[in-house]
């Protein structure tokens, strides 16, 4: 008997760490490609921020480059606002 599947709307941190790692490995290079040279150091932080959302939202961002670009821009703004840059 297989364990019950978690509902897709649960935050990813409540889902399997393997799945979180796999999604992060798909997201990171896409995020890194969207950042300019000086912001590339933020790719890991932005990936982590996105991984805090739901599985469905993450998969949607992986599959929709425009939505990912918007989300990365929003995350970068939050990070630079937080550091005073």
Z-matrix of the N, CA and C atoms (Angstrom, degrees):
N
C 1 1.454
C 2 1.522 1 109.49
N 3 1.332 2 116.04 1 129.43
C 4 1.460 3 120.64 2 -179.52
C 5 1.520 4 110.34 3 -81.23
N 6 1.349 5 116.88 4 148.64
C 7 1.465 6 119.02 5 176.10
C 8 1.526 7 109.50 6 -65.71
N 9 1.321 8 117.70 7 152.12
C 10 1.468 9 119.87 8 -179.66
C 11 1.522 10 111.08 9 -64.16
N 12 1.312 11 115.97 10 143.62
C 13 1.468 12 121.52 11 177.89
C 14 1.526 13 108.38 12 -77.04
N 15 1.311 14 116.04 13 143.07
C 16 1.459 15 120.22 14 176.85
C 17 1.515 16 109.23 15 -78.47
N 18 1.312 17 116.93 16 144.32
C 19 1.466 18 118.99 17 176.69
C 20 1.521 19 110.19 18 -59.34
N 21 1.330 20 118.56 19 143.35
C 22 1.463 21 121.06 20 -175.62
C 23 1.523 22 114.03 21 -66.71
N 24 1.318 23 118.32 22 -16.41
C 25 1.461 24 120.23 23 -177.95
C 26 1.524 25 113.34 24 -85.54
N 27 1.335 26 118.21 25 -4.49
C 28 1.451 27 119.54 26 178.83
C 29 1.523 28 109.92 27 -70.50
N 30 1.327 29 116.92 28 143.37
C 31 1.470 30 118.44 29 175.43
C 32 1.518 31 109.85 30 -56.28
N 33 1.313 32 115.87 31 146.20
C 34 1.461 33 121.06 32 -173.91
C 35 1.521 34 112.02 33 -62.28
N 36 1.327 35 119.38 34 -29.91
C 37 1.455 36 119.85 35 -178.21
C 38 1.520 37 111.67 36 -63.75
N 39 1.338 38 118.22 37 -17.89
C 40 1.453 39 121.24 38 177.30
C 41 1.533 40 110.93 39 -91.38
N 42 1.292 41 117.73 40 -3.71
C 43 1.452 42 122.00 41 178.20
C 44 1.523 43 109.16 42 -98.87
N 45 1.297 44 116.33 43 179.85
C 46 1.458 45 121.19 44 -174.27
C 47 1.523 46 111.69 45 -60.53
N 48 1.326 47 115.79 46 139.20
C 49 1.462 48 119.77 47 179.24
C 50 1.527 49 110.47 48 -67.96
N 51 1.325 50 117.33 49 -26.88
C 52 1.460 51 120.57 50 176.72
C 53 1.521 52 110.26 51 -65.11
N 54 1.326 53 116.41 52 -44.62
C 55 1.459 54 119.77 53 179.01
C 56 1.523 55 110.50 54 -64.72
N 57 1.316 56 116.73 55 -40.63
C 58 1.468 57 120.90 56 178.28
C 59 1.528 58 109.98 57 -60.83
N 60 1.317 59 116.44 58 -42.63
C 61 1.461 60 121.10 59 179.46
C 62 1.531 61 110.95 60 -64.22
N 63 1.334 62 116.17 61 -44.04
C 64 1.465 63 120.29 62 179.84
C 65 1.527 64 111.68 63 -62.83
N 66 1.326 65 116.40 64 -43.15
C 67 1.466 66 119.57 65 178.79
C 68 1.526 67 110.42 66 -66.80
N 69 1.316 68 116.43 67 -39.02
C 70 1.463 69 120.34 68 177.32
C 71 1.519 70 112.06 69 -62.15
N 72 1.338 71 116.14 70 -38.22
C 73 1.465 72 120.49 71 178.45
C 74 1.529 73 111.66 72 -67.40
N 75 1.308 74 117.14 73 -28.62
C 76 1.466 75 120.41 74 176.14
C 77 1.528 76 110.89 75 -78.74
N 78 1.327 77 116.08 76 -37.89
C 79 1.464 78 120.81 77 -177.24
C 80 1.529 79 113.34 78 -72.57
N 81 1.324 80 116.50 79 -45.72
C 82 1.463 81 120.84 80 -170.54
C 83 1.528 82 113.91 81 -51.30
N 84 1.344 83 119.56 82 -52.58
C 85 1.473 84 117.70 83 -178.71
C 86 1.529 85 112.79 84 -65.10
N 87 1.317 86 117.14 85 -31.43
C 88 1.468 87 120.08 86 178.05
C 89 1.530 88 109.85 87 -67.28
N 90 1.322 89 115.71 88 -41.21
C 91 1.467 90 120.59 89 179.19
C 92 1.527 91 109.96 90 -67.72
N 93 1.316 92 116.18 91 -45.21
C 94 1.464 93 120.68 92 -179.73
C 95 1.531 94 111.00 93 -58.24
N 96 1.328 95 116.87 94 -39.66
C 97 1.465 96 121.07 95 179.37
C 98 1.528 97 112.41 96 -65.45
N 99 1.335 98 116.69 97 -26.91
C 100 1.466 99 120.26 98 -178.82
C 101 1.529 100 112.91 99 -81.52
N 102 1.321 101 117.22 100 -15.41
C 103 1.463 102 121.06 101 -175.86
C 104 1.517 103 111.37 102 -94.49
N 105 1.331 104 115.39 103 146.82
C 106 1.455 105 118.50 104 174.38
C 107 1.532 106 108.83 105 -77.51
N 108 1.304 107 115.92 106 170.53
C 109 1.466 108 121.80 107 -173.33
C 110 1.533 109 112.66 108 -53.56
N 111 1.321 110 117.64 109 -43.93
C 112 1.465 111 119.80 110 -175.97
C 113 1.526 112 113.28 111 -72.05
N 114 1.331 113 117.87 112 -21.49
C 115 1.467 114 121.12 113 -179.35
C 116 1.526 115 113.76 114 -98.82
N 117 1.322 116 118.09 115 -3.43
C 118 1.470 117 120.71 116 -175.79
C 119 1.519 118 112.80 117 -60.11
N 120 1.302 119 117.58 118 -25.58
C 121 1.462 120 121.03 119 177.56
C 122 1.520 121 112.84 120 -65.07
N 123 1.316 122 116.70 121 -15.96
C 124 1.467 123 121.67 122 -179.77
C 125 1.532 124 112.28 123 -90.51
N 126 1.318 125 118.30 124 -3.30
C 127 1.467 126 121.37 125 -175.16
C 128 1.529 127 112.02 126 -57.67
N 129 1.325 128 117.38 127 -42.13
C 130 1.470 129 120.02 128 -179.47
C 131 1.523 130 111.15 129 -66.16
N 132 1.335 131 117.03 130 -41.30
C 133 1.467 132 120.55 131 179.02
C 134 1.524 133 110.93 132 -64.46
N 135 1.314 134 116.05 133 -43.24
C 136 1.465 135 120.14 134 -179.24
C 137 1.527 136 109.96 135 -66.31
N 138 1.326 137 116.79 136 -40.56
C 139 1.465 138 120.07 137 176.22
C 140 1.519 139 109.61 138 -58.76
N 141 1.303 140 117.19 139 -45.90
C 142 1.465 141 121.72 140 178.57
C 143 1.521 142 112.24 141 -60.50
N 144 1.323 143 116.24 142 -40.74
C 145 1.464 144 120.19 143 178.73
C 146 1.532 145 110.37 144 -62.03
N 147 1.313 146 116.19 145 -44.40
C 148 1.466 147 120.16 146 -178.90
C 149 1.523 148 110.48 147 -68.01
N 150 1.319 149 117.96 148 -35.05
C 151 1.463 150 121.07 149 179.51
C 152 1.524 151 112.80 150 -67.76
N 153 1.323 152 117.82 151 -10.57
C 154 1.461 153 121.67 152 176.11
C 155 1.526 154 112.16 153 -79.74
N 156 1.327 155 117.34 154 -8.22
C 157 1.459 156 121.25 155 -179.62
C 158 1.528 157 110.03 156 -89.35
N 159 1.306 158 116.66 157 -171.99
C 160 1.461 159 120.15 158 -178.08
C 161 1.525 160 111.29 159 -78.07
N 162 1.322 161 115.06 160 158.45
C 163 1.459 162 122.45 161 179.13
C 164 1.522 163 110.49 162 -58.28
N 165 1.318 164 116.98 163 -45.05
C 166 1.472 165 120.53 164 -179.44
C 167 1.519 166 111.56 165 -60.48
N 168 1.320 167 116.09 166 -42.54
C 169 1.463 168 119.84 167 -179.77
C 170 1.525 169 111.14 168 -65.22
N 171 1.326 170 116.43 169 -40.10
C 172 1.466 171 120.58 170 179.16
C 173 1.524 172 110.53 171 -63.39
N 174 1.319 173 116.45 172 -45.57
C 175 1.464 174 120.45 173 179.94
C 176 1.518 175 110.36 174 -63.76
N 177 1.329 176 116.83 175 -38.29
C 178 1.465 177 120.48 176 177.28
C 179 1.527 178 110.21 177 -61.72
N 180 1.329 179 117.11 178 -42.17
C 181 1.464 180 120.76 179 179.63
C 182 1.529 181 111.50 180 -67.27
N 183 1.321 182 116.89 181 -37.48
C 184 1.463 183 120.48 182 177.79
C 185 1.525 184 110.28 183 -62.62
N 186 1.324 185 116.17 184 -37.51
C 187 1.466 186 121.35 185 -175.39
C 188 1.525 187 114.73 186 -90.39
N 189 1.327 188 117.61 187 -8.71
C 190 1.467 189 120.78 188 -178.22
C 191 1.530 190 109.65 189 -127.16
N 192 1.326 191 117.26 190 93.98
C 193 1.469 192 120.78 191 -176.16
C 194 1.529 193 114.00 192 -56.81
N 195 1.317 194 118.08 193 -34.00
C 196 1.468 195 120.05 194 179.92
C 197 1.520 196 111.55 195 -66.89
N 198 1.329 197 116.47 196 -44.17
C 199 1.472 198 120.08 197 178.15
C 200 1.518 199 110.42 198 -64.74
N 201 1.331 200 116.54 199 -39.39
C 202 1.457 201 119.89 200 178.43
C 203 1.521 202 110.39 201 -63.42
N 204 1.315 203 116.95 202 -42.14
C 205 1.466 204 121.40 203 179.37
C 206 1.525 205 110.78 204 -59.41
N 207 1.328 206 116.32 205 -43.11
C 208 1.470 207 120.93 206 178.74
C 209 1.524 208 110.17 207 -63.87
N 210 1.339 209 116.71 208 -46.34
C 211 1.471 210 120.68 209 -178.12
C 212 1.519 211 111.32 210 -64.63
N 213 1.319 212 117.26 211 -39.30
C 214 1.466 213 120.76 212 178.21
C 215 1.525 214 109.92 213 -64.38
N 216 1.324 215 117.38 214 -41.10
C 217 1.459 216 120.85 215 176.87
C 218 1.515 217 112.11 216 -61.13
N 219 1.334 218 116.08 217 -42.43
C 220 1.471 219 120.34 218 178.36
C 221 1.530 220 110.83 219 -64.11
N 222 1.324 221 116.52 220 -43.48
C 223 1.461 222 120.54 221 -179.80
C 224 1.526 223 110.91 222 -65.03
N 225 1.304 224 116.88 223 -40.46
C 226 1.466 225 120.72 224 179.25
C 227 1.521 226 110.48 225 -63.70
N 228 1.329 227 116.74 226 -40.23
C 229 1.468 228 120.24 227 176.72
C 230 1.527 229 110.55 228 -60.51
N 231 1.327 230 116.66 229 -44.02
C 232 1.472 231 119.86 230 178.88
C 233 1.517 232 111.14 231 -62.17
N 234 1.315 233 116.56 232 -41.68
C 235 1.466 234 119.42 233 -179.37
C 236 1.522 235 111.84 234 -67.67
N 237 1.326 236 117.58 235 -41.76
C 238 1.467 237 119.01 236 -179.08
C 239 1.522 238 111.18 237 -73.23
N 240 1.319 239 116.85 238 -32.07
C 241 1.469 240 119.90 239 175.60
C 242 1.521 241 110.10 240 -64.70
N 243 1.341 242 115.72 241 -39.56
C 244 1.458 243 121.26 242 -179.62
C 245 1.512 244 113.25 243 -68.05
N 246 1.325 245 118.10 244 -27.03
C 247 1.467 246 121.04 245 -179.72
C 248 1.518 247 111.75 246 -97.40
N 249 1.326 248 116.87 247 -2.95
C 250 1.463 249 120.45 248 178.42
C 251 1.502 250 114.60 249 79.78
N 252 1.327 251 118.71 250 12.82
C 253 1.471 252 121.75 251 179.71
C 254 1.491 253 111.11 252 -83.69
